[in-house]
Amino acid sequence: MSVGLKERDQRGALRVAVNCKVKIRPMDLGLPFYGECTDLSVTGMTVQTSYVPRPDEEFDIYVMPARTPGMRREPFSARVKVRRSHRLDVLSLYELGLEIVQVHT
């Protein structure tokens, strides 16, 4: 391991940093939860939220696009699976690593 160098990312898909609002719909169709997507790729995303999921839980997520004048604001909708979850020190938020299982069209 090289000292001072960032560990190489082992994920197969390039992640793009974003700052988009998300809505989380658990499968039990209870109340929705909200959060923010901080990175996105073709295979997954990272979300910060107050929602605390179970390991390997699946739920639907809606990612709102950034505001752009003259553009439609259709959310990206997908079924995702929790791959990692840990508590952040800030404001009792959790960071979720989510795998995209199915894209809703």
Disulfide bonds with the S-S distance in Angstrom:
none
